[in-house]
Amino acid sequence: PVQPKTTRPTNKTRTMAESSDSQPYVKLVSASGHEIFLLRSIAMSSVTIKAMLEGPFAESQESKITFPDINTQILEKVVEYLHYKVKYTDSTTRIPDFVIEPEIALELLVAANYLDC
């Protein structure tokens, strides 16, 4: 049997549900313009990122979030933590320490508080 030909809607005509279902990755952009691609399922473990991706924001349509106040080093550490958080949630084994360098601790705390992760 011949399969019907389907076309994907353009980004501008996608609904939020279609956009989130069809975009497995989210692009996070630091203050200096560094782009980090993160699995949407992992990104959703941040309350703030989840709200941006599910709400009526441009970020939900583009799957791109720019953080003008978070530098690359801090954003990379946040992404590392989100992976750690997802990996060890509901873990029954010993959870290793998440190492945070003292020189970035304060800035990381501010970013983590903003991102609610």
C-alpha positions as CSV (number, residue, x, y, z in Angstrom):
1,P,0.0,0.0,0.0
2,V,1.1,3.5,-0.7
3,Q,1.7,5.7,2.3
4,P,0.2,9.2,2.2
5,K,2.7,11.9,1.9
6,T,2.8,14.1,4.9
7,T,4.4,17.5,5.3
8,R,5.7,19.1,8.5
9,P,4.3,22.5,9.3
10,T,6.8,25.4,9.4
11,N,8.0,26.6,12.8
12,K,5.6,29.6,12.5
13,T,2.6,27.4,12.2
14,R,3.4,24.7,14.8
15,T,1.4,24.7,18.0
16,M,3.3,24.5,21.3
17,A,2.5,20.8,21.6
18,E,3.7,20.0,18.1
19,S,6.9,22.1,18.7
20,S,7.8,20.3,21.9
21,D,7.0,16.9,20.5
22,S,9.1,17.4,17.4
23,Q,12.1,19.1,18.9
24,P,14.1,16.5,21.0
25,Y,16.7,19.2,21.8
26,V,16.7,22.6,23.3
27,K,19.3,25.2,22.5
28,L,20.6,27.2,25.5
29,V,22.6,30.3,24.7
30,S,25.0,31.9,27.2
31,A,25.7,35.6,27.7
32,S,28.7,35.3,25.3
33,G,26.6,33.5,22.6
34,H,27.9,30.0,23.3
35,E,25.3,27.5,22.3
36,I,24.6,24.3,24.3
37,F,22.2,21.7,23.0
38,L,20.4,19.7,25.7
39,L,17.8,17.0,25.5
40,R,14.4,18.5,26.1
41,S,13.6,15.8,28.6
42,I,16.6,16.8,30.7
43,A,16.0,20.5,30.3
44,M,12.5,20.1,31.7
45,S,14.0,19.2,35.1
46,S,14.5,23.0,35.6
47,V,11.2,24.6,36.6
48,T,12.1,27.9,34.9
49,I,13.2,26.2,31.6
50,K,10.1,24.0,31.6
51,A,7.8,27.1,32.1
52,M,9.6,28.9,29.2
53,L,9.2,25.9,26.9
54,E,5.6,25.1,27.8
55,G,4.3,28.7,28.1
56,P,3.2,31.2,25.5
57,F,6.8,32.4,24.9
58,A,8.9,32.6,21.8
59,E,11.3,30.1,23.4
60,S,8.6,27.5,23.2
61,Q,8.3,27.9,19.5
62,E,12.0,28.2,18.7
63,S,13.3,25.6,21.3
64,K,16.0,28.2,22.1
65,I,16.5,30.0,25.3
66,T,19.0,32.9,25.7
67,F,20.4,33.7,29.1
68,P,22.0,37.1,28.9
69,D,23.1,37.1,32.5
70,I,24.6,33.6,32.7
71,N,28.2,33.1,31.4
72,T,29.3,30.0,29.5
73,Q,31.2,28.4,32.4
74,I,28.1,28.6,34.7
75,L,25.7,27.5,32.0
76,E,27.8,24.5,31.3
77,K,27.9,23.6,35.0
78,V,24.1,24.0,35.2
79,V,23.7,21.6,32.2
80,E,26.1,19.2,33.9
81,Y,24.0,19.3,37.0
82,L,20.7,18.8,35.1
83,H,22.2,15.6,33.7
84,Y,23.3,14.6,37.2
85,K,19.9,15.3,38.6
86,V,18.1,13.2,36.0
87,K,20.6,10.4,36.3
88,Y,20.3,10.1,40.1
89,T,16.6,10.9,40.6
90,D,15.0,7.8,42.2
91,S,18.5,6.1,42.4
92,T,18.8,3.3,44.9
93,T,22.6,3.3,44.8
94,R,25.0,5.6,46.5
95,I,24.8,9.1,44.9
96,P,28.2,10.6,44.2
97,D,28.9,14.2,45.3
98,F,28.3,16.8,42.6
99,V,31.6,18.7,42.6
100,I,31.4,22.5,42.5
101,E,34.6,24.6,42.3
102,P,34.7,27.2,45.1
103,E,35.5,30.0,42.7
104,I,32.2,29.6,40.8
105,A,30.0,28.6,43.8
106,L,28.3,31.9,44.3
107,E,27.6,32.6,40.6
108,L,26.3,29.0,40.2
109,L,24.0,29.4,43.2
110,V,22.5,32.5,41.7
111,A,21.9,30.8,38.3
112,A,20.5,27.6,40.0
113,N,18.2,29.7,42.1
114,Y,16.9,31.6,38.9
115,L,16.5,28.3,37.0
116,D,15.0,26.5,40.0
117,C,16.9,23.3,39.4
